[in-house]
Structure formats: structure tokens, C-alpha cells
Amino acid sequence: MFKNHIKLAWRNLIKNKAYLIINLTGLTVAMTCFVLLALFVQFEMSFDKHHQNSDRTFRIVQQQKGNSYQGTDMFAVAPLPLGEALLQDFPEVENVTNLNIGGALILKGDQSFVQQGLYTDSAYFDVFSTKIIEGNPTLILESPDNILVTETLANKLFGDISPIDQSLKFGNGMSFTVKAVIENPPKNQHFSYDFIASYKSQGYYPHDVGQWVSNNYHTYITLKDPKQFKLLEGKMAVYEKVTKPAYENQGFKFYPEYKLQPLEAIHLKSDINVELSQNGNIKYVSLFAIIAIIILVLAAINYTNLATTKSAQRAKEVGISKVLGAKRGSLIIQYLSESLFLTFASLALSLVLASILLPYFNTLLNRDISLNLLENLQILAILSLAALVAGIISGLYPAFFLSGIGPIKALKGNFLKGRRQGVSLKSILVVSQFAVAIGLAIASVIIHQQLQYIQNKNLGYENKQLVHVRYFESKITEKQKVLKEMLLQNPKIHKVSLSSQLPFNVTSQGPVTSWEGNYSNEPLYIHRTYVDHDFLDVFEMNLVDGRSFSREIASDSVAYLLNESAVKSLGWATPIGKQFANGKVIGVLKDFHLKTFDQAIEPLFMALRTPEHTRNFGEVVLQMDMSDYQKTSEFVVNTMKKIVPHVPYEVKFVEDSYMQFYNEEERLGKAFNIFTLLALFIAGMGLFGMVSFQIAQRSREISIRKVLGSSVSAILSLLAKGVFKQIIFALLIATPLAYYFMESWLQEYVYRISLQWWVAILVGFLALTLAFLSISFQSIKAARTNPVKSLRTE
């Protein structure tokens, strides 16, 4: 019986090729979107779950009440002694590992490579599941001279030669011996690396031993029972007796409260300071999951509309089947078989299409998602269930509608009389479709406006015509005067400055308690950056009071420039000349954006660079003529290599580096736009189905009007009027909802656009245009049909 139903479904679909193509196209597009979005959601939800003990592993984070930084007082770091104390004091703790991530310069002959290193201890392999390809990691990290390299790094450095016991030289003069090769870290892990070494090899390790104020590590613990984590979190308050006096001795007015964060929640549910990498956002994942379901439902509605539209042509088939003894249940199964056959055929086509589009999808979202159904039975089950549900939803109403037609009415052809309920349902479905599509389109426009606002807004300094080169060598700082002179010999380079950080990436913050008028010794937590004499000139920053640093004034070595927010926080009316920290204020900077637009401008001071503050890193910023960018950038790199050879330098646009903060939003915004357009396309197909139904129902009315002299344009207007009313109604529903949700989204930005009324008008106009195009072809065709064909049965 099942085989017979499938055979009949196939014959009916083949017999109506236009109907098949429209339905198959709509469902395949929708299923392809669903496949891609389902893979994206699954990938984002899978972070860190490949570790064997992921459900029992937690990261220690700390809350520093009174020390808010970048909008939060939560920090993802911990002191080295804490992990050791937890393992010793609490039997519920099974394993503890400390780690941090840092860049390193590896020298290999005349070549050099900048690689990402994971510095940790041997317990790392008890907490995190890492496959060892060659070597034994058990005791490797006990020695600070040993190193483990990933497959990729091993191939890059040694090719076909075994890397075991090979020596690696780092740019800082240290040498390591390769003792193991490990598998590349998976892309769905919240931190990545190219090699693993002991944290004992780090220069700051001796200072961190027993030091409760030095937070240089990310600490992870594995519990014997994950349900105990809240109980343990409360017990960790015992360390207050150690941390509180330690912080007070350092002059801090706060001390940390330690908490536990589940490993599996870090990627999507963590937005705190000192993350190991940029995390995802559960809100975007939820949004894409909703869009996937919406698009699939829109396609199911289309099938319902089109299947019901074709009921007029299948009425006699129903009548004959009933006369021959077919039961209603059998007919329902038959029509459901057609919809299920079509949805599963669409699923098969969508899998092929998704595999073709997946590389472009990965590039768009900067992900490494794969489509391997044999290794991913979960996604196969989800897709099969989605196809099954979509098939049932699509075919249920047409099946009941067709099977419920009486044989006499079906054979006579007048079964549509009195079926106004069907029209009402179709109107509701189409209005719902367009309300969703219009809502997505309004959201898409607003997201684009906000990203454009970010890109074009005056940041308080000039970032056009500027490039920068990041460096990690102390010799660059030591010879900065010589470097500037060498760079300025190129006529394309107009200005050069060396600074510890770029204006939009001021990460250093700390308390200052010494300033004029602070009799209570209260701390001011202030951002700090160290620059040279040319910094303000290069970035064309504005002073609202006082002057900039001068080479002729020796006391400027301990002078400060404050921004307007700092002056406001200090409560000074006339800041120039006032004592601040260990020097005096010589100028007030007009506020500029230190961070992204979701954070308010906070207090900042600038001071001149000294060896104490610059250490071995910084930025070389150049204002230059971009007419021969490639040649000039090569000159910059070669000049820096004359001071520190065998080091890779990269010239980047300052503007591009700033926009990297919004890469994720921009990528997701582009994907959102694409799926919005597809939703509009599917909604247009739904409208096509509704108009077909209306024309089938009103064919005799149209014919009578033709006989009485109505023109093609009049009939087109008659059919379009009702559709336009439905689109306008959908616009009225979608606009307030879209504006409400987008207003909520924009609240995340301190600096943002205002919602504009014309966005809804624009989207509404585009929806009406789409509707007009959808109905024009069929309406004109119906208006030109010979009226005799419709009236001959009367």
C-alpha cells in the first residue's frame, strides 16, 4: 500500500510539472537554508563538548566589585596558588590545571614564524582531551625546556622529518626540545594554539608562585560530581582571608570573589574580561535557529496554498475515487504521501546544494563547519524530523480539504462555492508570511544602518590614511628615534609615531589615588596609554585645554594629558597645572572612543613612553600617501627589519583594525540579509499560490466581467486590491514588533542610531512591489483567457 501511495504521488507530481517545479524550488530553498542554519547552530552549541569531562569541568572566574572594566567587573583569570589550594582543600575537586595563551616568534634558519602558544602544566591532559600523535605527554611539561607541537606546526617547521627531539629557537633567546606531536585543536574549542609548553618557561612564573594578587592564569577544575559546583562555589569564600589582606597591602580597595563557570557555557554565555578568544553570542544563535524554523514554515505555507489551489483541477479525481469506494482516510494518506515525498525529495536536493554552498557559508561566517552525515547522526535526525514535520504541516490542510469534498460537488465542479473560510485561512497565512518577511527586512535595514553608523562616525581622531605595524621587540623601542628618521626619509611617509596601544584598543587600566583635592584617598580607575611626542599630531586629536607634550620641556616626562571624562570624574573646573599621580596635568584631550560603541567613553590619561611602560611591545603608526601603498608598505617592513631582522611584520590599515571589533556583527549581518531576502522570495511564492487560488475561485466572475466589457487593467486592479490590503495589514503588524525588538537590540550600544520611520515605508514599498510582480503575470493571463472556457459549464 505504501509503495502504491508513493507511485501515485510521483505520477501526480510529474503530471503537473509547473506545480512540481514551484513547490520543489520553494521547499528546496527553504530546506537548504534550514540545513545551513542547523549546521551553524549545532556547531556553535558544540563548543568544548568534545572533551571527555566537559560536563564536569569548570573555569574559575572572579568578580572584583568596585573595579569595573569594559562594562563588567567579572574577570576570567585567577592567581596561581588558588588551583593548588582547591585541589588540597576540597576532595570534590578531581583535577586542576592552569594555563595562559601567548604569541611567540619561532626562528627556523632564515625564516621566522609568529605562532600561538599554550603555556600550562601536565594536569592539562587530565582536564582537556587532547590526542597525542607521537610522544608521551605525561612528564613532558615538568621541564620548562620541553615543548609539544601541533601537526600543522610540525609539518611547517620539519616537513617529513620526525620532530621528536628536534630543537626550536624562540625570538626571545629561549630554546625548546620537541617531545611530542599533538592533534590540531578543533575549531569548536574556546581557545586555540600551535604548541604547548610549560608555564614555568614564562619569565613571570617565579613572581606568581604564592602570589594571590597576580592574576596571570586561566584556571580550570574537574569535579567528581558536577552537581556540587554551586556548593563548592560557596565554599570558595574561605579564601577571602588570604586575598583581602593581599589586595589591601597592594593599595586596592577591592578583593576578588571567586565563582565557577561551566566549560560548555563559555563560548555562548560568557562576555567577561580577559577571555582567551572572542566568544559567540547565544542571542545570535537563537535568532538564526528561529530564522531557520520561520523559513521552513513559510515554505510549508506555500505548499499548503499551492496544493489547495490545485484542488480545482483534482476535484474530479476525488469524486471518481469516492464513487469507486475510496475512504476519506485513504485519500488523506494519499495526499500526505505527496507532500512527504516532495519534502524528502527537497531534503535530498538541499543536502547536495548545502554541500556546494557550505564553503562559501563558512567563509561568510568565518567558521569551519562540515557536512558529514555519517559522522553526524544528530544533524541527520534533526533534518529528517524537520522534513517529516514540514511534510505533514504542508499536506495536512490540503489533504483534509480535498478528501472532504463530496463526490457530487467534485464531479460537478462547483465545490468551491461557500468556501470563504478557505480564502480567509489563505489570507491569514499570506499576511503571516509577509508580516514575518517584512519584520526581518526592517531588522536587516536597521542592522545595516547601525554598522554604517559605526563605520562612519567620527571617533574623536583621524583613522583614514593611517597604517600601523605591531611589534614585540624591545630593540624597536630602544631605537625608536633612529627608526623614525629612517622611515621619514621616504617621501610617501609624512608622520610617524610609536605608542604602546592604538586609540581604540587601550586595554591597560588601573587605580590612581594621588591627585589634588583627593583628601579621602579614594581610587580613580582610569585607562592609561603611553605615547610619544608625535602621537596627537598623527591621529589629529584635539585639545580642549592646555598643550601637548614638548621635546623642549624636560618635566613633560612626568606630565599627563587627561581626557574630558577623566576631568569630569575628578571634579576639576581648571585642571591645567594640577597635581596628578607623580606629575602635573598639562592638557585636556577632547573625548574619543577608547573601545567599541557598546561601551561609554571612560577616564583616560596619556603619558610619555618610558622603558618601564613600553617593555617589548608597541605600535608603529604612520600617516602616509596611499597612492603607492604596496611599495611604501614594503619599505616600512624592510626598514624595521634593518633594526630587528628575521621578524615578520605586517602593515595594516588602522581603520580595518578598528572594524575588526565588528567583524562578527558584520558577518552575521550579511548572513541575516541573505536569509531575509530568501524569506521574501518564499513569501512571494506564497502570494503566487494565493493569487492562483483566487483566480481559480473567481474564474467565472472574471469571465462575466470580461463579457460585460472590463479591461485587463481593471481586472488586474480588482485582483491586486485585496492583495495590497493584506500586505499593508502585514506591514502594520510587523512594523511595531520589528521596531520593538530592534530598539531592544540597539540598547546594547551606548552610541547608536535612532529608529527612522521611513525604514518601514521603504520596506513596505518593496513588499508591495514584490506583491505586484507576483500577481501581475497570473492576473494578466487570467484576464486574457477566453471567457467561454469558464462559462461553458453554466
C-alpha positions in Angstrom: 0.0 0.0 0.0 2.8 2.4 0.9 4.6 1.7 -2.4 1.3 2.3 -4.2 0.9 5.7 -2.5 4.4 6.8 -3.4 3.8 5.7 -7.0 0.6 7.7 -7.2 2.3 10.7 -5.6 5.0 10.6 -8.2 2.6 10.3 -11.1 0.5 13.3 -9.8 3.6 15.4 -9.3 5.0 14.6 -12.8 1.7 15.3 -14.4 1.8 18.9 -13.1 5.3 20.0 -13.9 4.8 23.7 -13.2 3.3 22.9 -9.9 6.1 20.5 -9.1 8.8 23.0 -10.0 7.3 25.8 -7.9 6.9 23.6 -4.9 10.2 21.8 -5.2 12.0 25.1 -5.7 10.4 26.7 -2.6 10.9 23.7 -0.4 14.5 23.1 -1.6 15.5 26.7 -1.0 13.9 26.5 2.5 15.4 23.2 3.3 18.9 24.4 2.1 18.6 27.4 4.4 17.4 25.1 7.2 20.4 22.7 6.7 23.0 25.5 6.7 21.5 27.3 9.7 21.0 24.0 11.6 24.7 23.2 11.0 25.7 26.6 12.2 23.6 26.3 15.4 24.9 22.8 16.1 28.5 24.0 15.6 28.0 26.9 18.0 26.3 24.7 20.6 29.1 22.0 20.3 31.9 24.2 21.7 34.2 22.3 24.1 31.8 19.3 24.3 34.4 17.0 22.7 36.3 16.9 25.9 35.6 13.7 27.8 35.0 15.5 31.1 33.3 18.7 29.6 30.2 18.3 31.8 32.4 18.1 34.9 34.8 20.9 34.0 34.5 24.5 35.2 36.6 27.7 34.8 37.3 29.8 37.8 36.3 33.4 37.3 36.4 36.3 39.7 34.2 39.3 40.5 36.1 42.4 41.5 33.3 44.6 43.0 34.4 48.2 42.6 36.7 47.5 39.7 34.5 47.8 36.6 36.4 47.4 33.3 34.8 47.4 29.8 31.4 47.4 31.3 31.8 44.5 33.7 33.5 43.6 37.0 33.9 40.0 36.0 37.3 38.6 35.0 38.3 35.2 33.6 41.6 34.9 35.4 42.9 33.6 38.7 46.1 33.5 40.7 48.4 30.5 40.5 48.1 29.5 44.2 44.3 29.2 44.0 44.2 26.0 41.9 46.7 24.3 44.2 44.7 25.3 47.3 41.4 23.9 45.8 43.0 20.6 45.0 44.4 20.3 48.5 41.4 21.7 50.5 38.4 20.2 48.7 38.1 16.4 48.0 35.3 17.1 45.4 37.9 18.6 43.1 39.4 15.9 40.9 41.9 17.8 38.8 43.2 21.4 38.4 45.1 22.9 35.5 46.4 26.5 35.0 47.0 27.9 31.5 47.5 31.1 29.5 47.8 31.9 25.8 50.6 34.0 24.3 52.3 34.7 21.0 55.8 33.6 20.2 58.3 34.1 17.5 59.9 30.8 16.3 63.1 31.0 14.3 64.0 28.4 11.7 67.1 29.2 9.7 66.4 32.4 7.8 62.7 32.1 8.4 60.6 33.2 11.3 57.0 32.3 12.3 54.7 34.0 14.7 52.7 31.2 16.4 50.2 30.9 19.3 51.4 29.1 22.4 49.5 27.4 25.2 51.5 27.6 28.4 50.2 25.1 31.0 51.1 22.1 33.3 50.9 18.3 32.9 47.4 18.2 34.5 46.1 19.9 31.3 45.8 16.5 29.7 43.7 15.2 32.6 41.2 18.1 32.2 41.2 18.5 28.4 41.0 15.7 25.9 44.0 16.2 23.5 45.1 13.4 21.2 48.8 12.6 21.2 50.0 11.5 17.8 53.6 11.0 18.7 55.4 11.0 22.1 54.3 10.7 25.7 53.0 13.9 27.4 52.9 12.5 30.9 56.1 14.1 32.1 56.9 16.5 29.2 55.6 19.7 30.9 57.5 19.0 34.1 60.5 20.5 32.3 60.4 24.2 31.1 62.6 23.2 28.2 60.2 20.8 26.5 57.5 21.6 24.0 54.7 19.8 22.2 53.8 21.0 18.7 50.6 20.5 16.6 50.5 18.5 13.4 50.3 21.7 11.3 53.3 23.4 13.1 55.3 20.2 12.9 54.8 20.0 9.1 55.5 23.7 8.7 58.8 23.5 10.6 60.1 20.0 9.8 58.3 18.7 6.8 58.6 14.9 6.5 61.3 14.7 9.2 60.3 13.5 12.7 60.1 16.5 15.0 60.8 14.4 18.1 63.9 15.6 20.0 64.4 18.5 17.4 65.4 21.9 18.8 63.3 25.0 18.4 64.7 28.5 19.0 62.4 31.4 20.0 62.9 35.0 19.3 63.4 35.8 23.0 66.5 33.6 23.0 64.9 30.6 24.6 65.4 27.1 23.2 63.0 24.1 23.5 63.1 20.4 22.6 60.2 18.9 20.8 58.9 15.9 22.8 55.5 15.2 21.3 53.2 15.9 18.3 49.6 16.6 19.1 46.4 16.8 17.1 45.4 20.3 15.9 42.9 21.8 18.4 39.4 21.6 17.0 37.7 24.8 15.7 34.8 24.3 18.2 37.1 24.9 21.2 37.1 28.3 23.0 40.9 28.6 22.8 43.4 27.6 20.1 47.2 27.1 20.0 50.0 25.9 17.8 52.2 24.5 20.5 52.1 23.6 24.2 54.9 24.5 26.7 55.2 24.7 30.4 54.2 27.9 32.1 57.4 27.6 34.1 59.2 28.8 31.0 57.5 32.2 31.3 59.5 35.0 32.8 56.8 36.0 35.2 56.3 32.5 36.7 58.7 32.9 39.7 56.9 36.0 40.7 53.5 34.3 40.5 54.4 31.4 42.9 52.4 32.0 46.1 51.2 35.4 44.9 47.5 35.9 45.3 47.3 39.3 43.7 48.9 38.3 40.4 46.1 37.1 38.0 48.1 35.7 35.1 46.3 32.3 34.6 43.1 30.8 33.4 42.3 28.0 35.9 40.1 25.0 35.1 38.9 22.4 37.5 37.2 19.0 37.1 34.8 17.9 39.8 33.9 14.4 40.7 30.2 15.3 40.7 29.2 18.3 38.6 26.1 18.9 40.7 28.5 20.1 43.5 29.7 23.1 41.7 27.3 25.6 43.4 28.2 24.2 46.8 31.9 24.5 46.1 31.4 28.0 44.8 30.1 29.0 48.2 32.9 27.3 50.0 35.5 29.2 48.0 34.6 32.3 50.1 37.1 30.9 52.6 40.0 32.3 50.5 38.8 35.8 51.4 41.0 35.6 54.5 44.0 35.3 52.1 43.0 37.6 49.2 41.6 40.5 51.2 44.8 41.4 53.1 46.9 40.7 50.0 44.9 43.2 47.9 44.9 45.7 50.8 48.7 45.5 51.0 48.8 46.5 47.3 46.6 49.5 47.9 43.5 48.1 46.3 40.0 48.9 47.7 38.5 45.7 46.5 39.3 41.9 46.6 38.0 39.1 44.3 35.1 36.8 44.9 35.7 33.5 43.1 33.0 31.8 41.1 32.7 28.7 38.8 31.7 28.9 35.2 30.7 25.7 33.3 33.1 24.9 30.5 30.3 24.2 28.0 28.8 27.7 28.7 31.9 29.7 28.0 31.6 30.2 24.2 28.0 31.3 24.1 27.2 32.6 27.6 30.4 34.4 28.6 31.2 38.1 28.0 33.7 39.0 30.6 37.2 40.5 30.7 40.3 38.6 29.7 38.7 36.0 27.6 41.1 33.7 25.7 39.4 34.4 22.4 36.3 36.1 21.0 33.3 34.2 22.0 30.0 33.7 20.3 26.6 35.0 21.4 23.7 32.9 22.3 21.3 35.6 21.1 22.6 35.3 17.5 22.5 31.5 17.7 18.8 31.7 18.9 18.0 34.2 16.2 19.4 32.0 13.4 17.6 29.0 14.8 14.3 31.0 14.8 15.0 32.1 11.2 15.6 28.5 10.1 12.2 27.5 11.5 10.5 30.5 10.1 11.8 29.9 6.6 10.8 26.2 6.7 7.3 27.2 7.9 7.0 29.8 5.1 7.8 27.1 2.6 5.2 24.8 4.2 2.6 27.5 4.0 3.4 27.9 0.3 2.9 24.2 -0.3 -0.5 24.4 1.5 -1.6 27.4 -0.6 -0.5 25.8 -3.9 -1.9 22.4 -3.1 -5.3 23.9 -2.2 -5.1 26.0 -5.4 -4.7 22.8 -7.4 -7.7 21.3 -5.8 -10.0 22.6 -8.5 -8.1 20.5 -11.1 -8.1 17.4 -8.8 -11.8 17.6 -7.8 -12.9 15.1 -10.4 -10.1 12.7 -9.3 -11.5 12.9 -5.7 -15.1 12.4 -6.9 -14.2 9.4 -9.0 -12.1 7.9 -6.2 -15.1 8.3 -3.8 -17.6 6.8 -6.2 -15.2 3.8 -6.6 -15.2 3.3 -2.8 -12.2 5.3 -1.6 -12.5 6.2 2.1 -11.6 9.6 3.4 -8.7 8.2 5.5 -7.2 6.6 2.4 -7.4 9.9 0.5 -5.8 11.8 3.4 -2.9 9.3 3.4 -2.5 9.7 -0.4 -2.3 13.5 -0.3 0.0 13.4 2.8 2.2 10.9 0.9 2.6 13.5 -1.9 3.7 16.3 0.5 6.1 13.9 2.4 7.5 12.7 -0.9 8.1 16.3 -2.0 9.7 17.4 1.2 12.0 14.4 1.4 13.0 14.9 -2.2 13.6 18.6 -1.3 15.8 17.5 1.6 17.9 15.3 -0.7 18.4 18.2 -3.1 19.0 20.6 -0.3 21.8 18.4 1.1 23.5 18.4 -2.3 23.0 22.2 -2.6 24.2 22.8 1.0 27.4 20.8 0.5 28.1 23.0 -2.5 27.3 26.3 -0.7 29.0 25.3 2.6 32.5 26.6 1.8 31.0 30.0 0.9 28.9 29.8 4.1 32.0 29.1 6.1 33.8 32.0 4.5 30.9 34.3 5.2 30.7 33.4 8.9 34.4 32.6 9.4 33.6 29.1 10.7 34.8 25.6 10.0 31.5 23.7 9.7 31.5 20.3 7.9 28.6 18.3 6.5 29.3 14.6 7.2 26.0 12.9 7.9 27.6 9.5 8.6 29.6 11.0 11.5 26.9 13.4 12.5 23.8 11.3 13.1 22.3 14.0 15.3 22.0 16.5 12.5 20.7 13.8 10.2 18.0 13.0 12.7 17.1 16.7 13.1 16.9 17.2 9.3 14.8 14.1 8.8 12.4 15.2 11.6 12.2 18.7 10.1 11.4 17.2 6.7 8.7 14.9 8.3 7.1 17.8 10.2 7.3 20.1 7.2 5.7 17.5 5.0 2.9 16.8 7.5 2.2 20.6 8.1 2.3 21.2 4.3 0.0 18.4 3.4 -2.4 18.3 6.3 -4.8 21.0 5.4 -4.9 20.2 1.6 -5.4 16.5 2.5 -8.4 17.2 4.7 -9.7 19.9 2.3 -9.7 17.6 -0.7 -10.8 14.5 1.0 -13.7 16.3 2.5 -15.2 17.3 -0.9 -18.5 15.5 -1.7 -18.5 13.3 -4.9 -21.4 15.2 -6.5 -19.9 18.6 -5.9 -16.5 17.4 -7.0 -17.8 15.9 -10.3 -20.0 18.9 -10.9 -17.0 21.3 -10.3 -18.8 23.8 -8.0 -17.3 22.6 -4.7 -15.6 26.0 -4.2 -19.0 27.7 -3.6 -19.4 28.6 0.1 -15.7 28.1 0.8 -15.0 31.6 2.0 -13.3 30.0 5.1 -10.6 28.7 2.8 -10.0 32.1 1.5 -9.8 33.6 5.0 -7.3 30.9 6.0 -5.2 31.7 3.0 -5.3 35.4 3.7 -4.2 34.8 7.3 -1.3 32.6 6.0 -0.2 35.1 3.5 -0.5 38.0 5.9 1.6 36.0 8.4 4.2 35.2 5.8 4.6 38.8 4.8 4.5 40.1 8.3 7.4 37.8 9.2 9.3 38.7 6.0 8.7 42.5 6.4 9.8 42.3 10.1 13.0 40.5 9.0 13.6 43.1 6.3 13.1 46.1 8.7 15.5 44.4 11.1 18.0 43.9 8.3 17.9 47.6 7.3 18.4 48.8 10.9 21.3 46.4 11.5 22.9 47.7 8.3 22.3 51.3 9.4 24.0 50.7 12.8 27.0 49.1 11.2 27.3 52.0 8.8 27.0 54.4 11.7 29.9 52.7 13.5 32.0 52.7 10.4 31.4 56.4 9.5 31.0 58.1 12.9 33.7 60.5 14.0 35.7 58.6 16.7 37.4 61.7 18.0 40.5 61.2 16.0 41.6 60.6 12.4 41.9 57.0 11.3 42.0 57.4 7.5 45.3 57.4 5.6 46.9 55.7 8.6 48.6 52.4 8.9 50.2 50.6 11.8 52.7 47.8 12.5 52.6 45.8 15.7 55.9 44.8 17.1 57.2 42.7 20.1 60.9 43.5 20.2 62.5 45.8 22.8 65.1 46.9 20.2 62.4 48.8 18.2 61.6 50.8 21.3 65.3 51.4 22.1 66.0 52.7 18.6 62.7 54.5 18.0 64.4 57.8 17.2 66.6 56.2 14.6 63.6 54.2 13.2 61.5 57.4 12.8 64.3 59.1 10.9 64.7 56.2 8.6 61.0 55.9 7.9 60.6 59.7 7.2 63.3 59.5 4.5 60.5 58.1 2.3 58.6 61.0 0.7 55.4 59.0 0.8 55.5 58.8 4.7 54.5 62.1 6.3 54.3 61.4 10.0 55.4 58.6 12.4 54.5 57.8 16.0 55.3 55.0 18.4 52.8 54.1 21.1 52.0 51.3 23.5 48.5 51.0 22.1 46.2 52.3 19.4 43.5 54.7 20.5 40.6 52.2 20.2 42.4 49.4 21.9 43.5 50.9 25.3 43.5 47.8 27.4 45.5 49.0 30.3 43.6 50.3 33.4 44.5 50.8 37.0 43.8 52.9 40.1 45.2 56.3 40.8 44.8 57.7 44.3 47.1 60.7 44.3 45.6 63.8 42.8 45.0 67.3 44.0 41.9 67.5 46.2 41.6 63.8 46.9 41.8 64.0 50.7 39.9 60.8 51.3 42.4 58.8 49.2 39.7 57.3 47.0 40.9 55.5 43.9 40.0 56.6 40.4 40.1 53.6 38.0 41.5 55.1 34.8 42.6 53.8 31.4 46.2 54.6 30.6 48.3 54.7 27.5 51.8 55.7 26.8 52.7 57.7 23.6 55.5 59.7 22.1 55.6 63.4 21.2 54.0 62.9 17.8 51.0 60.8 18.7 48.4 63.5 18.9 49.7 65.0 15.6 49.5 61.7 13.8 45.9 61.0 14.9 44.9 64.6 14.7 43.5 64.6 18.2 42.0 67.8 19.6 43.0 69.5 22.9 40.2 71.5 24.6 42.6 73.0 27.1 46.4 73.3 27.7 49.1 71.9 25.4 50.6 68.6 24.2 53.9 67.1 25.1 57.0 69.1 24.2 60.6 67.8 23.5 61.9 71.1 24.9 60.4 70.8 28.3 62.1 68.1 30.4 59.4 68.0 33.1 57.0 66.6 30.5 58.5 63.2 31.2 56.2 63.1 34.2 53.4 65.1 32.8 49.9 63.9 31.9 47.1 64.6 29.4 43.6 63.7 30.6 40.5 63.3 28.6 37.3 65.2 29.3 35.8 62.2 31.1 38.7 62.0 33.5 38.5 65.7 34.3 34.8 65.3 34.9 35.3 62.3 37.2 37.9 64.3 39.2 35.5 67.2 39.5 38.1 69.8 38.4 36.9 73.1 36.8 40.5 74.2 35.9 42.7 71.0 35.5 45.8 72.6 33.9 48.7 72.6 36.4 47.1 70.4 39.0 49.0 67.6 40.6 48.0 64.1 39.3 49.8 60.9 40.2 53.5 61.7 40.2 53.3 64.7 37.9 51.1 67.5 36.6 48.3 67.9 34.1 49.4 69.9 31.0 46.5 69.3 28.7 42.9 68.1 28.3 42.0 65.9 25.4 38.6 66.0 23.7 36.9 62.7 24.5 37.5 60.0 21.9 36.3 56.4 21.7 38.6 54.0 23.6 36.5 50.9 22.8 33.5 49.7 20.9 30.2 51.6 20.7 28.6 49.4 23.3 30.8 51.0 25.9 30.8 54.5 27.2 33.9 56.7 27.0 35.7 56.3 30.3 38.5 58.3 32.1 41.9 58.1 30.4 45.4 59.6 30.9 48.3 59.8 28.4 51.9 59.9 29.4 55.2 59.8 27.5 56.7 56.4 26.8 59.4 55.1 29.0 61.2 51.7 29.1 59.3 50.9 32.2 55.9 51.2 30.4 56.7 50.1 26.9 58.6 46.9 27.7 59.0 44.9 24.4 55.8 45.7 22.5 54.1 48.6 20.8 52.7 50.1 17.6 54.4 52.0 14.9 51.8 54.3 13.4 52.3 56.0 10.0 50.4 58.7 8.2 51.3 58.2 4.5 50.4 58.7 0.9 48.3 55.7 -0.2 49.0 56.2 -4.0 51.7 53.5 -4.0 50.7 51.6 -0.9 52.3 48.3 -1.8 55.8 49.7 -2.4 55.6 52.0 0.6 54.5 49.2 3.0 57.3 47.0 1.7 59.7 49.9 2.6 58.2 50.1 6.1 58.7 46.4 6.7 62.3 46.4 5.3 63.2 49.4 7.4 62.0 47.7 10.6 63.9 44.6 9.6 67.1 46.6 9.4 66.7 47.1 13.2 65.4 43.7 14.1 65.9 41.2 11.2 64.2 37.8 10.7 61.0 39.1 12.2 57.7 39.1 10.2 56.0 42.5 10.3 52.6 43.2 8.9 51.3 46.6 7.8 47.6 47.1 8.5 45.2 49.9 8.0 44.1 51.5 11.3 40.6 51.7 10.0 40.5 48.0 9.2 41.9 47.1 12.6 39.2 49.1 14.3 36.4 47.4 12.2 37.7 44.0 13.3 35.8 44.6 16.6 32.7 44.4 14.5 33.7 41.5 12.2 31.3 39.1 13.9 28.4 41.5 13.7 29.1 42.3 10.1 29.4 38.7 9.1 26.2 37.7 10.9 24.5 40.8 9.5 25.4 39.8 5.9 24.1 36.3 6.6 20.9 37.8 8.1 20.4 39.9 4.9 20.7 36.8 2.7 18.2 34.8 4.7 15.9 37.8 4.8 15.9 38.0 1.0 15.2 34.3 0.8 12.3 34.7 3.2 10.9 37.5 1.0 11.4 35.2 -2.1 9.5 32.4 -0.4 6.8 34.8 0.8 6.4 36.0 -2.8 5.9 32.4 -3.9 3.2 32.1 -1.2 1.5 35.1 -2.7 1.7 33.4 -6.1 -0.1 30.5 -4.6 -2.8 32.6 -3.1 -3.4 34.5 -6.3 -3.7 31.2 -8.1 -6.4 30.1 -5.6 -8.3 33.4 -6.0 -8.2 33.2 -9.8 -9.4 29.6 -9.7 -12.2 30.5 -7.4 -13.2 33.7 -9.3 -12.7 32.5 -12.8 -16.4 32.7 -13.7 -16.6 36.2 -12.1 -13.6 37.3 -14.2 -15.2 35.9 -17.4 -18.5 37.6 -16.7 -16.7 40.9 -16.2 -14.8 40.3 -19.5 -18.1 39.7 -21.3 -19.5 42.9 -19.8 -16.5 44.9 -21.1 -13.9 45.0 -18.3 -10.4 45.7 -19.4 -7.3 43.8 -18.5 -6.1 46.6 -16.2 -9.4 46.8 -14.4 -9.3 43.0 -13.7 -5.7 43.3 -12.6 -6.7 46.1 -10.2 -9.6 44.0 -8.9 -7.3 41.2 -8.0 -4.4 43.3 -6.7 -6.6 45.4 -4.4 -7.2 42.6 -1.9 -3.6 41.5 -2.0 -2.3 45.1 -1.4 -4.7 45.3 1.6 -3.2 42.2 3.0 0.4 43.5 2.5 -0.5 46.8 4.2 -2.1 44.8 7.1 1.1 42.7 7.3 3.2 45.9 7.4 1.0 47.3 10.2 1.5 44.1 12.2 5.3 43.7 11.5 6.4 47.3 12.0 5.7 47.8 15.7 7.1 44.4 16.5 10.2 44.9 14.5 10.8 48.3 15.9 10.3 47.0 19.5 12.9 44.2 19.1 15.4 46.3 17.2 15.1 49.1 19.9 16.0 46.4 22.4 19.0 45.3 20.2 20.2 48.8 19.9 20.1 49.3 23.7 23.4 47.2 23.7 25.1 50.2 22.1 25.8 53.3 24.1 26.3 55.2 20.8 23.7 54.2 18.3 21.3 55.4 15.6 17.7 56.4 16.2 15.0 54.4 14.6 13.6 56.1 11.4 10.0 55.9 10.3 11.0 55.8 6.6 12.5 52.4 7.0 9.1 50.8 7.4 7.8 52.8 4.4 10.7 51.7 2.3 10.3 48.0 3.2 6.5 48.3 2.7 7.0 49.8 -0.7 9.4 46.9 -1.7 6.9 44.4 -0.3 4.1 45.9 -2.4 6.4 45.9 -5.5 7.2 42.2 -4.9 3.5 41.5 -4.5 2.6 43.4 -7.7 5.3 41.4 -9.6 4.0 38.1 -8.1 0.4 38.7 -9.1 0.8 40.5 -12.4 1.7 37.5 -14.6 -1.2 35.3 -13.4 -3.7 38.1 -13.3 -3.0 39.3 -16.8 -3.1 35.7 -18.0 -6.5 35.2 -16.4 -7.8 38.4 -17.7 -6.8 37.4 -21.3 -8.4 33.9 -21.0 -11.3 33.2 -23.3 -14.4 33.6 -21.0 -16.2 30.8 -22.9 -13.9 28.2 -21.2 -15.0 29.3 -17.7 -18.7 29.8 -18.5 -19.4 26.7 -20.6 -20.5 24.6 -17.6 -23.1 27.1 -16.5 
